[in-house]
Amino acid sequence: MKPIEITKENFEELVLNNVQPVLVDFWAPWCGYCRRISPAVDQLAEQNADQFVTGKINVDEQPELAQRFQVETIPTLLLFKGGKESEPLIAPESKARILEWVAEH
């Protein structure tokens, strides 16, 4: 399963009200590091669909969500469980680090 596109219009339904945990990647198309880590996020979405949902928020298109969660550096990952967000993971260095962080939260 590919990451879902999250917008301010579907955020409550897809993230806050989701029964599964939701891994959210705040990114932008112009961000080189976002593009570099994106394949790892996509792989996590495919390989862990039974454990959590993976979604992406384009901060250029959804500045309200970036501001709401105080995202100042991208990529930033947040994990939502039961409508509550975790501590952020900023600029993860690898897929393994993202999985480790998810397991911690």
PyRosetta script that sets phi, psi and omega in degrees:
from pyrosetta import init, pose_from_sequence

init()
pose = pose_from_sequence("MKPIEITKENFEELVLNNVQPVLVDFWAPWCGYCRRISPAVDQLAEQNADQFVTGKINVDEQPELAQRFQVETIPTLLLFKGGKESEPLIAPESKARILEWVAEH")
pose.set_psi(1, 131.1)
pose.set_omega(1, 179.5)
pose.set_phi(2, -77.8)
pose.set_psi(2, 157.8)
pose.set_omega(2, 175.3)
pose.set_phi(3, -60.1)
pose.set_psi(3, 143.7)
pose.set_omega(3, 178.0)
pose.set_phi(4, -85.4)
pose.set_psi(4, 151.2)
pose.set_omega(4, 176.5)
pose.set_phi(5, -88.8)
pose.set_psi(5, 122.2)
pose.set_omega(5, -177.4)
pose.set_phi(6, -105.4)
pose.set_psi(6, 132.9)
pose.set_omega(6, 178.4)
pose.set_phi(7, -127.8)
pose.set_psi(7, 170.5)
pose.set_omega(7, 177.5)
pose.set_phi(8, -63.4)
pose.set_psi(8, -27.2)
pose.set_omega(8, -179.5)
pose.set_phi(9, -72.6)
pose.set_psi(9, -34.5)
pose.set_omega(9, -177.7)
pose.set_phi(10, -108.3)
pose.set_psi(10, 2.7)
pose.set_omega(10, -174.8)
pose.set_phi(11, -57.3)
pose.set_psi(11, -49.0)
pose.set_omega(11, -177.2)
pose.set_phi(12, -60.7)
pose.set_psi(12, -47.2)
pose.set_omega(12, -178.1)
pose.set_phi(13, -66.0)
pose.set_psi(13, -48.9)
pose.set_omega(13, -173.2)
pose.set_phi(14, -81.7)
pose.set_psi(14, -26.3)
pose.set_omega(14, -176.0)
pose.set_phi(15, -110.9)
pose.set_psi(15, -61.8)
pose.set_omega(15, -173.4)
pose.set_phi(16, -67.0)
pose.set_psi(16, -35.7)
pose.set_omega(16, -177.0)
pose.set_phi(17, -98.6)
pose.set_psi(17, 8.3)
pose.set_omega(17, -178.1)
pose.set_phi(18, -76.0)
pose.set_psi(18, 135.3)
pose.set_omega(18, 178.6)
pose.set_phi(19, -73.1)
pose.set_psi(19, -26.9)
pose.set_omega(19, 176.4)
pose.set_phi(20, -88.8)
pose.set_psi(20, 154.3)
pose.set_omega(20, 169.4)
pose.set_phi(21, -60.1)
pose.set_psi(21, 151.1)
pose.set_omega(21, -179.4)
pose.set_phi(22, -126.4)
pose.set_psi(22, 119.6)
pose.set_omega(22, 175.3)
pose.set_phi(23, -89.2)
pose.set_psi(23, 120.2)
pose.set_omega(23, -176.8)
pose.set_phi(24, -114.0)
pose.set_psi(24, 126.8)
pose.set_omega(24, 179.1)
pose.set_phi(25, -106.5)
pose.set_psi(25, 113.0)
pose.set_omega(25, 173.4)
pose.set_phi(26, -87.2)
pose.set_psi(26, 124.1)
pose.set_omega(26, -173.0)
pose.set_phi(27, -149.3)
pose.set_psi(27, 177.0)
pose.set_omega(27, 173.1)
pose.set_phi(28, -150.2)
pose.set_psi(28, 147.8)
pose.set_omega(28, -177.4)
pose.set_phi(29, -63.4)
pose.set_psi(29, -27.0)
pose.set_omega(29, -178.3)
pose.set_phi(30, -83.3)
pose.set_psi(30, -7.8)
pose.set_omega(30, -175.5)
pose.set_phi(31, -84.0)
pose.set_psi(31, 110.2)
pose.set_omega(31, -179.0)
pose.set_phi(32, -58.9)
pose.set_psi(32, -43.7)
pose.set_omega(32, -179.0)
pose.set_phi(33, -68.3)
pose.set_psi(33, -33.7)
pose.set_omega(33, 175.9)
pose.set_phi(34, -60.2)
pose.set_psi(34, -44.3)
pose.set_omega(34, 179.2)
pose.set_phi(35, -65.5)
pose.set_psi(35, -33.4)
pose.set_omega(35, -178.9)
pose.set_phi(36, -71.8)
pose.set_psi(36, -38.3)
pose.set_omega(36, -177.8)
pose.set_phi(37, -87.5)
pose.set_psi(37, -14.6)
pose.set_omega(37, -176.9)
pose.set_phi(38, -55.7)
pose.set_psi(38, -42.4)
pose.set_omega(38, 178.1)
pose.set_phi(39, -60.1)
pose.set_psi(39, -35.1)
pose.set_omega(39, 177.9)
pose.set_phi(40, -66.3)
pose.set_psi(40, -41.7)
pose.set_omega(40, 177.7)
pose.set_phi(41, -64.1)
pose.set_psi(41, -41.7)
pose.set_omega(41, 178.3)
pose.set_phi(42, -62.5)
pose.set_psi(42, -41.2)
pose.set_omega(42, 178.1)
pose.set_phi(43, -64.0)
pose.set_psi(43, -40.8)
pose.set_omega(43, 178.1)
pose.set_phi(44, -61.6)
pose.set_psi(44, -39.3)
pose.set_omega(44, 178.8)
pose.set_phi(45, -60.9)
pose.set_psi(45, -42.3)
pose.set_omega(45, -179.8)
pose.set_phi(46, -70.6)
pose.set_psi(46, -45.8)
pose.set_omega(46, -171.3)
pose.set_phi(47, -81.4)
pose.set_psi(47, -19.4)
pose.set_omega(47, -174.2)
pose.set_phi(48, -124.3)
pose.set_psi(48, 24.1)
pose.set_omega(48, -177.0)
pose.set_phi(49, -59.8)
pose.set_psi(49, -26.0)
pose.set_omega(49, 178.7)
pose.set_phi(50, -78.7)
pose.set_psi(50, -15.5)
pose.set_omega(50, -177.7)
pose.set_phi(51, -103.5)
pose.set_psi(51, -36.2)
pose.set_omega(51, 179.4)
pose.set_phi(52, -157.4)
pose.set_psi(52, 156.8)
pose.set_omega(52, 175.6)
pose.set_phi(53, -90.4)
pose.set_psi(53, 142.9)
pose.set_omega(53, 177.4)
pose.set_phi(54, -116.4)
pose.set_psi(54, 132.0)
pose.set_omega(54, 179.3)
pose.set_phi(55, -136.0)
pose.set_psi(55, 160.5)
pose.set_omega(55, 179.9)
pose.set_phi(56, -126.3)
pose.set_psi(56, 140.6)
pose.set_omega(56, 175.9)
pose.set_phi(57, -121.6)
pose.set_psi(57, 116.6)
pose.set_omega(57, 175.9)
pose.set_phi(58, -78.3)
pose.set_psi(58, 112.7)
pose.set_omega(58, -174.6)
pose.set_phi(59, -67.5)
pose.set_psi(59, -23.2)
pose.set_omega(59, 176.2)
pose.set_phi(60, -71.3)
pose.set_psi(60, -37.0)
pose.set_omega(60, -178.7)
pose.set_phi(61, -88.1)
pose.set_psi(61, -20.8)
pose.set_omega(61, -176.3)
pose.set_phi(62, -129.5)
pose.set_psi(62, 58.4)
pose.set_omega(62, -176.9)
pose.set_phi(63, -62.5)
pose.set_psi(63, -27.4)
pose.set_omega(63, 179.8)
pose.set_phi(64, -63.6)
pose.set_psi(64, -40.5)
pose.set_omega(64, 179.2)
pose.set_phi(65, -69.6)
pose.set_psi(65, -40.4)
pose.set_omega(65, 177.4)
pose.set_phi(66, -60.2)
pose.set_psi(66, -43.4)
pose.set_omega(66, 179.8)
pose.set_phi(67, -67.5)
pose.set_psi(67, -42.9)
pose.set_omega(67, -179.0)
pose.set_phi(68, -55.8)
pose.set_psi(68, -38.2)
pose.set_omega(68, -178.0)
pose.set_phi(69, -103.9)
pose.set_psi(69, 16.0)
pose.set_omega(69, 174.2)
pose.set_phi(70, 53.3)
pose.set_psi(70, 43.3)
pose.set_omega(70, 178.0)
pose.set_phi(71, -83.5)
pose.set_psi(71, 111.9)
pose.set_omega(71, -179.4)
pose.set_phi(72, -111.2)
pose.set_psi(72, -22.1)
pose.set_omega(72, -179.9)
pose.set_phi(73, -124.0)
pose.set_psi(73, 137.5)
pose.set_omega(73, 176.5)
pose.set_phi(74, -123.3)
pose.set_psi(74, 149.4)
pose.set_omega(74, 0.2)
pose.set_phi(75, -75.2)
pose.set_psi(75, 143.4)
pose.set_omega(75, 171.8)
pose.set_phi(76, -125.0)
pose.set_psi(76, 133.4)
pose.set_omega(76, 177.0)
pose.set_phi(77, -110.4)
pose.set_psi(77, 140.8)
pose.set_omega(77, 172.2)
pose.set_phi(78, -129.2)
pose.set_psi(78, 146.0)
pose.set_omega(78, 175.2)
pose.set_phi(79, -114.1)
pose.set_psi(79, 124.3)
pose.set_omega(79, 179.9)
pose.set_phi(80, -105.6)
pose.set_psi(80, 128.3)
pose.set_omega(80, 174.9)
pose.set_phi(81, -131.2)
pose.set_psi(81, 124.7)
pose.set_omega(81, 179.8)
pose.set_phi(82, 58.4)
pose.set_psi(82, 31.9)
pose.set_omega(82, 178.1)
pose.set_phi(83, 82.5)
pose.set_psi(83, 1.1)
pose.set_omega(83, -179.8)
pose.set_phi(84, -111.8)
pose.set_psi(84, 138.2)
pose.set_omega(84, -177.8)
pose.set_phi(85, -92.3)
pose.set_psi(85, 152.0)
pose.set_omega(85, 177.5)
pose.set_phi(86, -83.1)
pose.set_psi(86, -179.3)
pose.set_omega(86, 167.4)
pose.set_phi(87, -67.0)
pose.set_psi(87, 146.2)
pose.set_omega(87, -178.0)
pose.set_phi(88, -74.1)
pose.set_psi(88, 154.2)
pose.set_omega(88, 168.6)
pose.set_phi(89, -112.9)
pose.set_psi(89, 113.9)
pose.set_omega(89, -174.7)
pose.set_phi(90, -103.2)
pose.set_psi(90, 128.5)
pose.set_omega(90, 177.4)
pose.set_phi(91, 48.2)
pose.set_psi(91, 61.1)
pose.set_omega(91, 179.3)
pose.set_phi(92, -61.7)
pose.set_psi(92, 143.2)
pose.set_omega(92, -174.7)
pose.set_phi(93, -85.3)
pose.set_psi(93, -15.6)
pose.set_omega(93, -177.0)
pose.set_phi(94, -163.0)
pose.set_psi(94, 166.7)
pose.set_omega(94, 174.5)
pose.set_phi(95, -62.8)
pose.set_psi(95, -39.6)
pose.set_omega(95, 179.3)
pose.set_phi(96, -60.2)
pose.set_psi(96, -40.9)
pose.set_omega(96, 179.1)
pose.set_phi(97, -65.3)
pose.set_psi(97, -38.8)
pose.set_omega(97, 177.9)
pose.set_phi(98, -63.5)
pose.set_psi(98, -44.8)
pose.set_omega(98, 178.8)
pose.set_phi(99, -62.6)
pose.set_psi(99, -40.3)
pose.set_omega(99, 177.9)
pose.set_phi(100, -61.4)
pose.set_psi(100, -45.6)
pose.set_omega(100, 179.7)
pose.set_phi(101, -62.9)
pose.set_psi(101, -43.9)
pose.set_omega(101, 178.0)
pose.set_phi(102, -59.8)
pose.set_psi(102, -43.6)
pose.set_omega(102, -179.7)
pose.set_phi(103, -63.2)
pose.set_psi(103, -33.9)
pose.set_omega(103, 178.4)
pose.set_phi(104, -68.5)
pose.set_psi(104, -26.4)
pose.set_omega(104, -175.1)
pose.set_phi(105, -109.7)
pose.dump_pdb("model.pdb")
